């Protein structure tokens, strides 16, 4: 929360966000308070607040007391909330008084406490965890076992293919040309205004052999898809879903309709990269070019967004010969390459004005995840020529395995914790389940760390599978929390929902691809059957509000990534012909396969931008 004194919320212990019911703030443990909703108001937010950034001079002592009213302040100071003054703020930020020390509430001032100064990061008090894993001891399959697995997989592949067609037909009938089908009411929803489900599904239509549907979508896109919507849309989501989907459709079909549309979109998106540092804004009006960063980050850019645009923009330069797209992507990478990191890992917020990190949060989940994925994938995409990218990736994985990796009790399930700059948060998002795939991809070159990384990939993927099969519905919650006395993990009330995410099946696909062990297909089939039982509707598949509830309740929501990613990874897992070979393609973070380049253009390479290996900086104190 940022801004002046609290003006909404009528009772102590409550804070009310616009258009939502008030939600009681409570405290489960020292160091956490509760407040508000997610910015998009899609899901209720009950998560812990560990730090509140306020504008310089925005709050007085009474306002801070109001902010934490009802949190049950402890008897000893310094254990409930940390409030720091934020100086990198909009010029029109309100100035309502001086924030001062409140009894039993730790208030941290920046070291350089002058307006306009860079807000230094809090030292990341990371500790070596000493956690290691051994490779899965089950034997690799014999030729006969692989043949039997393939025969069974073909039957399962057809079940998945039928599920995709069921969802596509529902979208076509009830939401054609819109972003999403609402699978309960057979209505539609627009939030990107880019026919997101259609564009996201193009490569699946091609790979699964639905060519007539593919060309019907092509004709609609050619005639109707234009990037002129006035309301701001997510730059990150537009790049990974729309730009990535169009480029892959072009690579698969060689139909220039898709490349022309990708160029049209790419030209509009370049407006987003005009900050002083070249870091793209979060939301962009495609018609006016108005570009904004979120208020809830104090106008900071988000690591998982500005760090996850490079594959698509590089690919557009590769196909067009125009260097401007790759130049925008590489300016961001050069900035990151020069940043002081925390054991190779990057905090989640960065100032687009100064190019410096503005917090000390380390996570491989929401706000951080796909940045790490794109380090290794950029290296793979450009033919493994970019040593500096591999170095950045290796240092981040070394940091993760040394400082963020833990084992649960009593069953030694592996998980990656989060760190807020002061303390560990022993929770793991479903989003983190992508790490198994990332590590497996990066462990195929005979490096000394390959065995370590494959062992961690197997362990994390097993944990993600347990997040599914331990629930009454067989579907994973959004995240779990790990406690010593919780039979490994528990599902918080705020995390009970499942929105059809792909990360677990993604890692299962990768591990099967590289090991060919039939057990991964069996794991995937168990998960697919759970989606079929609990998510399927008459026209598609629906998100689940409570994975602990077997009454059959569903939400009227089907994200486009269900068809772009989740179903695709199920299908590829069960297809013995390997229609997308990992030696020839690299998936963007929306699972759109891009052809690996044998001869990348010079403008795609770091040397063109004076980026070289062995010049990485690493700040062990978090910067």
NUTIFI-476191 format. One line per 5 residues: number of its first residue (from 1); their letters; for each residue x, y, z of C-alpha. Coordinates in steps of 0.02 Angstrom, whole numbers. Layout:
BEGIN
NUM> A> X,Y,Z | ...
***
This chain:
BEGIN
1> XXXXX> 0,0,0 | 67,173,-42 | -7,346,-20 | -74,461,113 | -172,424,271
6> XXXXX> -300,286,259 | -465,359,204 | -567,201,170 | -623,73,294 | -741,121,431
11> XXXXX> -690,11,576 | -527,-24,668 | -446,-180,600 | -516,-157,426 | -456,-82,265
16> XXXXX> -570,-70,115 | -511,-66,-65 | -619,12,-199 | -764,-98,-252 | -728,-238,-130
21> XXXXX> -790,-295,37 | -680,-250,185 | -566,-387,242 | -506,-404,421 | -321,-386,445
26> XXXXX> -251,-517,559 | -87,-584,615 | -36,-767,611 | 144,-743,661 | 268,-608,703
31> XXXXX> 313,-508,551 | 151,-517,453 | -8,-418,432 | -153,-440,312 | -242,-317,200
36> XXXXX> -341,-290,40 | -355,-378,-126 | -245,-416,-275 | -238,-269,-393 | -344,-356,-525
41> XXXXX> -475,-404,-393 | -481,-579,-468 | -439,-672,-310 | -448,-619,-129 | -278,-580,-55
46> XXXXX> -242,-641,121 | -53,-648,106 | 71,-580,231 | 131,-401,217 | 311,-389,276
51> XXXXX> 355,-216,217 | 254,-62,173 | 333,69,59 | 268,244,91 | 302,406,0
56> XXXXX> 421,524,86 | 322,626,211 | 157,544,164 | 110,473,334 | 115,541,508
61> XXXXX> 122,433,664 | -67,426,683 | -87,368,504 | 38,228,532 | -58,175,687
66> XXXXX> -215,172,581 | -127,67,450 | -82,-69,574 | -237,-56,684 | -304,-227,726
71> XXXXX> -141,-317,689 | -111,-353,872 | 53,-263,899 | 171,-365,1008 | 247,-312,1171
76> XXXXX> 422,-302,1097 | 466,-180,957 | 530,-224,787 | 437,-384,748 | 274,-336,662
81> XXXXX> 296,-226,509 | 438,-133,430 | 394,34,354 | 524,119,247 | 514,288,162
86> XXXXX> 512,276,-27 | 596,421,-118 | 582,364,-300 | 402,424,-318 | 292,516,-443
91> XXXXX> 310,705,-442 | 127,724,-392 | 139,609,-240 | 43,680,-90 | 143,756,53
96> XXXXX> 44,751,213 | 169,751,354 | 319,663,426 | 316,479,470 | 396,446,639
101> XXXXX> 433,301,756 | 277,213,818 | 288,113,978 | 325,-71,945 | 332,-43,757
106> XXXXX> 501,-44,673 | 522,104,556 | 671,97,440 | 742,252,355 | 851,237,201
111> XXXXX> 1036,262,226 | 1033,408,105 | 878,492,172 | 861,632,46 | 721,653,-81
116> XXXXX> 765,584,-251 | 904,473,-183 | 912,290,-230 | 829,181,-101 | 963,57,-49
121> XXXXX> 915,-124,-33 | 900,-203,137 | 1038,-331,162 | 974,-502,116 | 1007,-610,268
126> XXXXX> 1020,-770,169 | 1099,-923,247 | 1175,-1078,169 | 1044,-1214,187 | 1157,-1364,157
131> XXXXX> 1016,-1455,67 | 1061,-1579,-68 | 967,-1713,-164 | 1014,-1874,-251 | 954,-1925,-423
136> XXXXX> 797,-2031,-435 | 856,-2210,-408 | 726,-2293,-518 | 806,-2375,-670 | 795,-2303,-844
141> XXXXX> 670,-2401,-950 | 719,-2542,-1065 | 673,-2535,-1249 | 527,-2651,-1215 | 465,-2542,-1072
146> XXXXX> 477,-2386,-1180 | 377,-2470,-1318 | 240,-2520,-1196 | 238,-2344,-1124 | 221,-2270,-1299
151> XXXXX> 74,-2382,-1341 | -21,-2329,-1186 | 29,-2147,-1212 | -51,-2144,-1385 | -220,-2181,-1307
156> XXXXX> -194,-2047,-1177 | -136,-1924,-1309 | -301,-1943,-1399 | -396,-1909,-1238 | -299,-1747,-1216
161> XXXXX> -322,-1701,-1399 | -509,-1726,-1378 | -506,-1615,-1224 | -420,-1477,-1320 | -546,-1487,-1462
166> XXXXX> -688,-1482,-1336 | -622,-1319,-1263 | -583,-1246,-1435 | -757,-1284,-1499 | -832,-1201,-1346
171> XXXXX> -726,-1047,-1374 | -770,-1045,-1558 | -956,-1058,-1524 | -973,-938,-1379 | -822,-821,-1374
176> XXXXX> -751,-812,-1551 | -633,-665,-1568 | -637,-625,-1382 | -498,-654,-1257 | -577,-790,-1151
181> XXXXX> -725,-907,-1143 | -822,-905,-981 | -853,-1093,-974 | -998,-1094,-851 | -1111,-961,-928
186> XXXXX> -1050,-976,-1108 | -1010,-791,-1109 | -846,-707,-1152 | -719,-594,-1068 | -598,-466,-1139
191> XXXXX> -449,-400,-1044 | -310,-395,-1176 | -428,-360,-1322 | -316,-468,-1432 | -418,-628,-1456
196> XXXXX> -300,-705,-1329 | -368,-883,-1330 | -367,-888,-1520 | -189,-824,-1538 | -127,-927,-1391
201> XXXXX> -202,-1086,-1467 | -133,-1071,-1644 | 18,-1182,-1619 | -84,-1314,-1529 | -206,-1317,-1675
206> XXXXX> -60,-1346,-1792 | 32,-1474,-1685 | -125,-1575,-1649 | -177,-1578,-1831 | -329,-1463,-1827
211> XXXXX> -276,-1373,-1985 | -450,-1319,-2039 | -475,-1232,-1871 | -301,-1157,-1887 | -340,-1077,-2054
216> XXXXX> -510,-1016,-1996 | -420,-928,-1854 | -291,-862,-1978 | -428,-783,-2084 | -508,-700,-1933
221> XXXXX> -341,-634,-1873 | -299,-566,-2045 | -462,-470,-2057 | -500,-422,-1878 | -349,-422,-1762
226> XXXXX> -286,-244,-1738 | -187,-173,-1595 | -277,-9,-1565 | -367,-32,-1401 | -365,124,-1293
231> XXXXX> -369,50,-1118 | -199,0,-1047 | -151,-182,-1068 | -11,-284,-992 | 149,-267,-1094
236> XXXXX> 216,-431,-1025 | 59,-531,-1061 | 44,-456,-1235 | 222,-504,-1277 | 219,-683,-1212
241> XXXXX> 43,-726,-1270 | 8,-624,-1427 | 181,-587,-1498 | 246,-759,-1452 | 92,-845,-1521
246> XXXXX> 99,-751,-1686 | 285,-784,-1713 | 266,-970,-1678 | 115,-982,-1794 | 224,-904,-1929
251> XXXXX> 368,-1024,-1898 | 252,-1175,-1906 | 148,-1124,-2057 | 263,-1001,-2148 | 107,-896,-2176
256> XXXXX> 159,-713,-2180 | -8,-657,-2110 | 61,-701,-1939 | 229,-616,-1965 | 145,-459,-2028
261> XXXXX> 34,-454,-1875 | 185,-486,-1763 | 274,-338,-1842 | 120,-229,-1821 | 112,-276,-1637
266> XXXXX> 299,-263,-1610 | 303,-86,-1677 | 167,-34,-1556 | 252,-121,-1410 | 416,-29,-1433
271> XXXXX> 329,124,-1359 | 337,34,-1193 | 528,38,-1191 | 550,226,-1180 | 589,244,-995
276> XXXXX> 757,325,-950 | 834,153,-927 | 743,66,-1068 | 647,-43,-946 | 473,-72,-1019
281> XXXXX> 322,-4,-930 | 195,-121,-853 | 37,-62,-942 | 23,19,-1113 | -119,97,-1211
286> XXXXX> -93,26,-1384 | -183,174,-1463 | -114,323,-1367 | 53,255,-1311 | 17,303,-1130
291> XXXXX> 134,199,-1025 | 124,169,-837 | 204,74,-695 | 97,7,-551 | 65,112,-398
296> XXXXX> 71,-43,-288 | 256,-62,-328 | 288,125,-301 | 312,140,-489 | 445,4,-492
301> XXXXX> 459,-121,-635 | 434,-306,-598 | 575,-429,-629 | 469,-568,-703 | 397,-446,-829
306> XXXXX> 541,-339,-892 | 654,-493,-882 | 538,-599,-990 | 522,-509,-1157 | 687,-552,-1239
311> XXXXX> 650,-713,-1334 | 503,-640,-1427 | 587,-476,-1475 | 747,-563,-1528 | 644,-682,-1635
316> XXXXX> 557,-536,-1720 | 725,-461,-1765 | 784,-630,-1829 | 634,-645,-1945 | 627,-465,-2006
321> XXXXX> 808,-410,-2005 | 758,-253,-1911 | 874,-233,-1761 | 759,-117,-1662 | 663,-257,-1576
326> XXXXX> 817,-350,-1513 | 897,-183,-1465 | 754,-147,-1346 | 769,-319,-1268 | 957,-313,-1254
331> XXXXX> 960,-142,-1172 | 864,-222,-1028 | 982,-370,-1023 | 1135,-257,-1020 | 1060,-163,-873
336> XXXXX> 1030,-327,-780 | 1202,-392,-823 | 1279,-241,-738 | 1172,-250,-581 | 1240,-308,-413
341> XXXXX> 1148,-470,-377 | 1111,-568,-219 | 1211,-728,-243 | 1167,-718,-427 | 983,-686,-392
346> XXXXX> 888,-525,-428 | 765,-433,-315 | 590,-416,-384 | 575,-226,-404 | 683,-106,-503
351> XXXXX> 668,81,-532 | 643,121,-717 | 716,293,-681 | 878,246,-595 | 899,66,-653
356> XXXXX> 927,9,-474 | 836,-121,-371 | 711,-46,-249 | 679,-196,-137 | 769,-351,-76
361> XXXXX> 637,-485,-106 | 705,-645,-185 | 581,-769,-257 | 567,-898,-394 | 379,-880,-386
366> XXXXX> 265,-735,-432 | 359,-575,-479 | 524,-666,-508 | 498,-834,-593 | 516,-816,-781
371> XXXXX> 668,-701,-774 | 773,-851,-724 | 690,-959,-855 | 736,-835,-992 | 919,-830,-943
376> XXXXX> 946,-1010,-994 | 821,-1004,-1136 | 904,-853,-1217 | 1067,-948,-1208 | 987,-1100,-1291
381> XXXXX> 893,-995,-1420 | 1050,-913,-1490 | 1139,-1079,-1511 | 1226,-1080,-1341 | 1348,-948,-1401
386> XXXXX> 1315,-820,-1265 | 1431,-867,-1123 | 1378,-717,-1019 | 1197,-776,-1018 | 1249,-948,-961
391> XXXXX> 1355,-868,-825 | 1207,-766,-763 | 1100,-923,-761 | 1231,-1029,-674 | 1258,-899,-538
396> XXXXX> 1071,-886,-507 | 1052,-1075,-494 | 1204,-1087,-380 | 1121,-956,-270 | 954,-1043,-272
401> XXXXX> 1023,-1216,-230 | 1136,-1146,-94 | 1023,-1020,-9 | 841,-1050,-58 | 823,-1240,-65
406> XXXXX> 746,-1331,84 | 675,-1501,132 | 508,-1524,217 | 470,-1629,369 | 442,-1773,385
411> XXXXX> 459,-1832,203 | 604,-1725,140 | 507,-1648,-2 | 611,-1517,-90 | 549,-1339,-103
416> XXXXX> 613,-1166,-144 | 574,-1038,-10 | 557,-850,-32 | 657,-716,58 | 591,-543,95
421> XXXXX> 760,-463,131 | 755,-505,315 | 682,-679,335 | 632,-834,240 | 452,-866,192
426> XXXXX> 426,-1054,188 | 297,-1059,51 | 304,-1115,-129 | 191,-1056,-270 | 129,-1173,-404
431> XXXXX> 220,-1051,-517 | 385,-1114,-444 | 350,-1285,-519 | 426,-1223,-682 | 599,-1238,-602
436> XXXXX> 607,-1426,-633 | 590,-1395,-820 | 716,-1252,-816 | 846,-1353,-724 | 823,-1504,-837
441> XXXXX> 844,-1396,-992 | 1004,-1321,-924 | 1078,-1489,-871 | 1107,-1568,-1041 | 1284,-1513,-1083
446> XXXXX> 1398,-1622,-979 | 1433,-1486,-851 | 1491,-1527,-673 | 1326,-1462,-605 | 1214,-1567,-718
451> XXXXX> 1187,-1708,-592 | 1150,-1584,-453 | 1026,-1490,-559 | 937,-1646,-622 | 923,-1710,-443
456> XXXXX> 846,-1545,-386 | 731,-1544,-539 | 668,-1718,-495 | 643,-1674,-312 | 548,-1513,-347
461> XXXXX> 438,-1597,-477 | 394,-1734,-352 | 343,-1599,-228 | 234,-1516,-360 | 153,-1682,-399
466> XXXXX> 117,-1705,-213 | 34,-1534,-214 | -93,-1614,-331 | -120,-1790,-268 | -134,-1745,-84
471> XXXXX> -289,-1638,-116 | -463,-1716,-114 | -491,-1659,-294 | -318,-1710,-352 | -287,-1529,-407
476> XXXXX> -151,-1416,-339 | -185,-1257,-241 | -105,-1092,-292 | 31,-1114,-160 | 72,-1212,-5
481> XXXXX> 158,-1169,158 | 286,-1282,240 | 285,-1313,428 | 384,-1440,531 | 227,-1517,604
486> XXXXX> 114,-1506,451 | 150,-1671,362 | 264,-1572,245 | 145,-1434,193 | -25,-1355,218
491> XXXXX> -146,-1264,103 | -185,-1088,169 | -362,-1025,152 | -303,-894,29 | -224,-1023,-86
496> XXXXX> -360,-1153,-110 | -400,-1108,-290 | -335,-1186,-451 | -337,-1083,-611 | -275,-1222,-728
501> XXXXX> -91,-1174,-717 | 39,-1268,-822 | 201,-1266,-723 | 190,-1439,-643 | 146,-1532,-803
506> XXXXX> 279,-1429,-892 | 415,-1501,-779 | 342,-1675,-791 | 352,-1662,-981 | 534,-1605,-976
511> XXXXX> 587,-1742,-855 | 502,-1875,-960 | 582,-1805,-1117 | 757,-1817,-1044 | 737,-1981,-945
516> XXXXX> 595,-2073,-1037 | 541,-2146,-872 | 358,-2203,-887 | 320,-2144,-711 | 311,-1965,-773
521> XXXXX> 176,-2010,-897 | 82,-2096,-757 | 96,-1940,-650 | 32,-1834,-794 | -114,-1950,-827
526> XXXXX> -167,-1943,-644 | -168,-1753,-655 | -262,-1751,-820 | -398,-1862,-749 | -420,-1741,-604
531> XXXXX> -442,-1594,-724 | -567,-1696,-824 | -668,-1740,-670 | -673,-1572,-583 | -640,-1437,-713
536> XXXXX> -730,-1495,-869 | -891,-1404,-914 | -1012,-1419,-1059 | -909,-1297,-1161 | -732,-1298,-1090
541> XXXXX> -636,-1312,-927 | -660,-1205,-773 | -549,-1144,-633 | -585,-1221,-462 | -615,-1108,-312
546> XXXXX> -570,-1239,-181 | -464,-1392,-216 | -512,-1462,-46 | -697,-1460,-90 | -771,-1608,-185
551> XXXXX> -944,-1533,-206 | -905,-1488,-387 | -901,-1298,-373 | -818,-1210,-520 | -771,-1032,-566
556> XXXXX> -830,-956,-729 | -653,-933,-794 | -540,-1018,-921 | -373,-931,-946 | -298,-939,-1120
561> XXXXX> -143,-1022,-1047 | -248,-1178,-1013 | -249,-1208,-1201 | -82,-1129,-1243 | 20,-1214,-1108
566> XXXXX> -65,-1338,-993 | -152,-1446,-1124 | -2,-1430,-1241 | 117,-1502,-1113 | -4,-1644,-1076
571> XXXXX> -15,-1681,-1262 | 173,-1676,-1290 | 201,-1788,-1138 | 93,-1922,-1218 | 150,-1904,-1399
576> XXXXX> 289,-2031,-1437 | 333,-1942,-1599 | 399,-1789,-1506 | 322,-1660,-1623 | 417,-1521,-1532
581> XXXXX> 596,-1578,-1504 | 691,-1487,-1367 | 851,-1500,-1467 | 769,-1394,-1603 | 649,-1279,-1510
586> XXXXX> 644,-1175,-1353 | 477,-1134,-1273 | 437,-957,-1223 | 355,-939,-1053 | 182,-959,-1134
591> XXXXX> 240,-1126,-1210 | 254,-1059,-1387 | 399,-1155,-1468 | 529,-1049,-1558 | 656,-1128,-1674
596> XXXXX> 832,-1127,-1601 | 945,-1021,-1708 | 1098,-1097,-1792 | 1154,-930,-1859 | 1080,-789,-1754
601> XXXXX> 1094,-613,-1821 | 1229,-507,-1744 | 1098,-392,-1666 | 1039,-536,-1555 | 1208,-560,-1472
606> XXXXX> 1280,-475,-1321 | 1442,-431,-1408 | 1344,-311,-1518 | 1298,-215,-1360 | 1468,-229,-1274
611> XXXXX> 1407,-365,-1156 | 1543,-491,-1119 | 1565,-637,-1002 | 1659,-633,-837 | 1604,-456,-794
616> XXXXX> 1462,-502,-678 | 1450,-413,-512 | 1381,-495,-357 | 1337,-404,-197 | 1332,-530,-58
621> XXX> 1240,-405,52 | 1100,-386,-73 | 1165,-228,-153
***
